[in-house]
Amino acid sequence: MNGIDSETKSKLKTLGYHLFPNLIPLDRIRLLKEILIRTNEEWLQEFQNPKNINSAYLTSAKYMKDKNDRKTLFEFIESDLLLDVCDLIFNDPIYFLNTQIFFNPLDPNKLPYWHRDIQYLGISEEEQKNRIEKDHVWHFRIPLEEDPGIWLIPGSHTRWDTEKERQVRLELEGKKNNADMEGQILIPHNPGDLLVFSAHLIHKGNYGSNRFSFDILYTNFPEQKQIAEKWNHFPEENYQRKNPKRKTLFQLV
């Protein structure tokens, strides 16, 4: 990358996010968009709900049926373009976890909502507090259309909620999880940009435009075999790695 790596690395660590403008060539964006429009339509055939705001496991052979499409996606996931950014965040090893597409809900009453991804794991709040200290999950968001942005609370990935934040996020004391929060910032992004942010940040989406953004999730821990077997979203055993130096990327446990 370039000479600002140390500054970028520091910002990622302290703020929990960084926008890399115009990092991804637009011809690559067009190719990804063609593939992911088809794949997302397959996913929507199975999960039809007007409140949906995202799809997941898009590299699954169930949804991405063309082998060449899957190969293209896996090669992009293990590209130096993205993994060099991973090197700013993770100490080795680096693991692939999942993919998602974020879009606008069909239901006009569905509002963006503050959350930490970890709150949906079905574990206690105390365990969530412990997990954010040792398990690191980062979204690499690649807008395929103009994205009105994501709201973030900078630095919240390394601490737990304030009392007011917790009341809003969990809708306690009559609060709503779409209400404004102190310190919130909005990060809009466009095709060609890469927005990297911690899944542990308190964050919420921002609906509008033709929102269609592709997320790749990287972690410091491997995915479980039973989940990969259920969704079939990892490469086949005979997949020829383009980046053999990243040996752990598609490793399972």
C-alpha positions as CSV (number, residue, x, y, z in Angstrom):
1,M,0.0,0.0,0.0
2,N,1.4,3.5,0.7
3,G,3.2,5.6,3.2
4,I,0.1,6.4,5.3
5,D,-0.2,2.8,6.5
6,S,0.8,3.6,10.0
7,E,-1.6,6.4,10.3
8,T,-4.4,4.4,8.8
9,K,-3.6,1.5,11.1
10,S,-3.8,3.7,14.1
11,K,-7.2,5.1,13.0
12,L,-8.6,1.7,12.4
13,K,-7.5,0.6,15.9
14,T,-8.9,3.6,17.7
15,L,-11.9,4.6,15.7
16,G,-12.9,1.1,14.4
17,Y,-13.4,2.2,10.8
18,H,-11.7,3.7,7.7
19,L,-12.9,4.7,4.3
20,F,-10.5,3.9,1.4
21,P,-11.9,6.1,-1.5
22,N,-11.5,4.9,-5.1
23,L,-9.6,1.8,-4.1
24,I,-11.3,-0.8,-6.3
25,P,-11.3,-0.5,-10.1
26,L,-14.7,0.2,-11.5
27,D,-14.4,-2.7,-14.0
28,R,-14.1,-5.0,-11.1
29,I,-17.1,-3.4,-9.4
30,R,-19.2,-4.0,-12.6
31,L,-18.2,-7.6,-12.7
32,L,-19.0,-8.2,-9.0
33,K,-22.3,-6.4,-9.5
34,E,-23.4,-8.7,-12.4
35,I,-22.6,-11.8,-10.4
36,L,-24.1,-10.6,-7.1
37,I,-27.4,-9.4,-8.7
38,R,-28.0,-12.9,-9.9
39,T,-26.9,-14.4,-6.6
40,N,-29.0,-12.1,-4.5
41,E,-32.1,-12.9,-6.5
42,E,-31.5,-16.6,-5.8
43,W,-31.3,-15.9,-2.1
44,L,-34.4,-13.8,-2.2
45,Q,-36.4,-16.7,-3.7
46,E,-35.8,-18.6,-0.4
47,F,-36.0,-15.7,2.1
48,Q,-38.9,-13.5,1.1
49,N,-39.7,-10.9,3.8
50,P,-40.4,-7.2,3.2
51,K,-38.4,-6.4,6.3
52,N,-35.2,-8.0,5.0
53,I,-32.3,-5.6,4.7
54,N,-29.5,-8.0,3.8
55,S,-28.7,-11.4,2.4
56,A,-25.9,-13.7,3.5
57,Y,-23.8,-16.8,2.5
58,L,-23.7,-15.5,-1.0
59,T,-20.7,-17.7,-2.1
60,S,-22.9,-20.7,-1.3
61,A,-23.3,-23.0,-4.3
62,K,-27.0,-22.9,-3.5
63,Y,-27.2,-19.3,-4.5
64,M,-24.1,-18.7,-6.7
65,K,-24.7,-21.6,-9.0
66,D,-22.1,-20.8,-11.7
67,K,-18.7,-22.3,-10.8
68,N,-16.9,-19.5,-12.6
69,D,-18.8,-16.9,-10.6
70,R,-17.8,-18.6,-7.3
71,K,-14.2,-18.8,-8.5
72,T,-14.2,-15.1,-9.4
73,L,-15.6,-14.2,-5.9
74,F,-13.1,-16.4,-4.0
75,E,-10.2,-15.0,-6.0
76,F,-11.4,-11.5,-5.1
77,I,-11.8,-12.4,-1.4
78,E,-8.2,-13.6,-1.3
79,S,-6.8,-10.8,-3.5
80,D,-3.9,-8.7,-2.3
81,L,-6.0,-5.6,-2.8
82,L,-8.2,-6.7,0.2
83,L,-5.7,-8.7,2.2
84,D,-3.2,-5.9,2.3
85,V,-5.9,-3.9,4.1
86,C,-6.5,-6.9,6.4
87,D,-2.8,-6.7,7.3
88,L,-3.5,-3.3,8.8
89,I,-6.1,-4.7,11.1
90,F,-5.1,-8.3,12.0
91,N,-2.0,-10.0,13.2
92,D,-1.7,-13.3,11.3
93,P,-3.7,-15.4,10.8
94,I,-6.6,-14.0,8.9
95,Y,-9.8,-16.0,8.2
96,F,-12.7,-15.6,5.8
97,L,-16.1,-15.8,7.5
98,N,-19.0,-14.8,5.3
99,T,-20.4,-12.5,2.7
100,Q,-23.5,-10.3,2.7
101,I,-25.4,-7.9,0.5
102,F,-27.1,-4.9,2.1
103,F,-30.2,-3.4,0.3
104,N,-33.3,-1.3,1.1
105,P,-36.2,-3.1,2.8
106,L,-39.5,-3.3,0.8
107,D,-41.4,-2.4,3.9
108,P,-41.4,1.4,4.3
109,N,-42.0,1.1,8.0
110,K,-38.7,-0.8,8.5
111,L,-36.3,1.7,10.0
112,P,-32.5,1.6,10.5
113,Y,-31.6,0.4,14.0
114,W,-28.5,0.7,16.2
115,H,-26.9,-2.6,17.0
116,R,-23.6,-4.5,17.5
117,D,-23.5,-7.7,15.3
118,I,-22.5,-9.7,18.4
119,Q,-25.9,-9.2,20.1
120,Y,-27.5,-11.7,17.6
121,L,-25.3,-14.6,18.7
122,G,-27.7,-15.7,21.4
123,I,-25.1,-15.3,24.2
124,S,-25.3,-13.4,27.4
125,E,-24.3,-9.7,27.6
126,E,-21.4,-10.6,29.8
127,E,-20.1,-13.1,27.2
128,Q,-20.6,-10.4,24.5
129,K,-18.4,-8.1,26.5
130,N,-15.7,-10.8,26.7
131,R,-16.0,-11.7,23.1
132,I,-15.4,-8.2,21.7
133,E,-12.0,-8.2,23.4
134,K,-10.7,-11.4,21.8
135,D,-12.8,-12.2,18.7
136,H,-12.3,-9.6,15.9
137,V,-14.8,-9.4,13.0
138,W,-14.5,-6.7,10.4
139,H,-16.8,-5.8,7.5
140,F,-15.2,-4.9,4.2
141,R,-18.0,-3.0,2.5
142,I,-17.9,-2.6,-1.2
143,P,-20.8,-0.4,-2.6
144,L,-22.0,-1.6,-6.0
145,E,-24.4,1.4,-6.2
146,E,-24.2,4.8,-4.5
147,D,-24.8,4.0,-0.8
148,P,-26.3,6.7,1.5
149,G,-24.0,5.5,4.2
150,I,-23.7,3.8,7.5
151,W,-24.0,5.5,11.0
152,L,-21.2,4.7,13.4
153,I,-20.2,5.5,17.0
154,P,-16.4,5.8,16.6
155,G,-14.4,3.9,19.1
156,S,-17.3,1.9,20.5
157,H,-15.8,-1.4,19.2
158,T,-13.3,-1.4,22.2
159,R,-15.7,-0.6,25.0
160,W,-19.2,-1.4,26.1
161,D,-22.2,0.9,25.8
162,T,-22.8,4.0,27.9
163,E,-26.1,3.8,29.8
164,K,-27.8,6.0,27.1
165,E,-26.4,3.9,24.2
166,R,-27.6,0.7,25.8
167,Q,-31.1,2.1,26.4
168,V,-31.4,3.0,22.7
169,R,-29.7,-0.1,21.2
170,L,-31.8,-2.5,23.3
171,E,-35.0,-0.3,23.4
172,L,-35.0,0.1,27.2
173,E,-36.8,2.8,29.2
174,G,-39.1,3.6,26.3
175,K,-36.3,4.4,23.9
176,K,-36.3,3.4,20.2
177,N,-33.3,1.8,18.5
178,N,-33.5,4.2,15.6
179,A,-33.1,7.3,17.8
180,D,-30.1,9.6,17.4
181,M,-27.1,8.9,19.5
182,E,-24.4,11.2,20.9
183,G,-21.3,11.1,18.8
184,Q,-22.9,9.5,15.7
185,I,-21.3,10.0,12.3
186,L,-22.6,9.1,8.9
187,I,-20.1,7.6,6.3
188,P,-21.6,7.7,2.8
189,H,-19.7,5.7,0.1
190,N,-19.7,5.1,-3.6
191,P,-18.7,2.4,-6.2
192,G,-14.9,2.1,-6.1
193,D,-14.7,2.9,-2.4
194,L,-13.9,0.4,0.4
195,L,-15.4,1.0,3.8
196,V,-13.8,-1.1,6.5
197,F,-15.4,-1.2,10.0
198,S,-15.5,-3.4,13.0
199,A,-18.7,-5.5,13.5
200,H,-18.3,-4.7,17.2
201,L,-19.0,-1.0,16.6
202,I,-22.4,0.4,17.5
203,H,-23.8,1.1,14.1
204,K,-26.9,1.3,11.9
205,G,-27.7,1.4,8.2
206,N,-29.1,4.3,6.2
207,Y,-31.7,3.4,3.7
208,G,-32.2,5.2,0.3
209,S,-30.8,5.5,-3.2
210,N,-30.4,2.1,-4.9
211,R,-28.5,0.7,-1.9
212,F,-26.7,-2.5,-3.0
213,S,-23.5,-3.0,-1.0
214,F,-21.4,-6.1,-0.8
215,D,-19.7,-7.0,2.5
216,I,-16.9,-9.5,3.0
217,L,-16.3,-10.5,6.7
218,Y,-12.8,-11.3,7.8
219,T,-11.9,-12.5,11.3
220,N,-9.0,-13.6,13.6
221,F,-10.7,-17.0,14.2
222,P,-11.8,-19.8,11.7
223,E,-15.3,-20.6,10.8
224,Q,-16.8,-23.9,12.2
225,K,-17.0,-26.9,9.8
226,Q,-20.6,-27.6,10.6
227,I,-21.7,-24.1,9.5
228,A,-19.6,-24.4,6.3
229,E,-21.2,-27.8,5.6
230,K,-24.7,-26.4,6.1
231,W,-24.3,-23.4,3.8
232,N,-21.5,-24.6,1.4
233,H,-20.1,-21.1,1.2
234,F,-16.4,-22.1,1.3
235,P,-14.3,-23.2,-1.7
236,E,-14.2,-26.9,-2.6
237,E,-11.2,-28.9,-1.5
238,N,-9.8,-28.9,-5.1
239,Y,-10.0,-25.1,-5.4
240,Q,-6.6,-23.8,-6.6
241,R,-5.5,-21.0,-4.3
242,K,-4.3,-17.9,-6.1
243,N,-2.7,-16.6,-3.0
244,P,-0.9,-19.6,-1.3
245,K,0.9,-17.4,1.2
246,R,-2.5,-16.8,2.9
247,K,-2.8,-20.4,4.0
248,T,-5.3,-20.0,6.7
249,L,-7.9,-17.8,4.9
250,F,-10.4,-20.6,4.1
251,Q,-9.4,-22.8,7.0
252,L,-12.2,-24.4,9.1
253,V,-12.2,-25.7,12.7
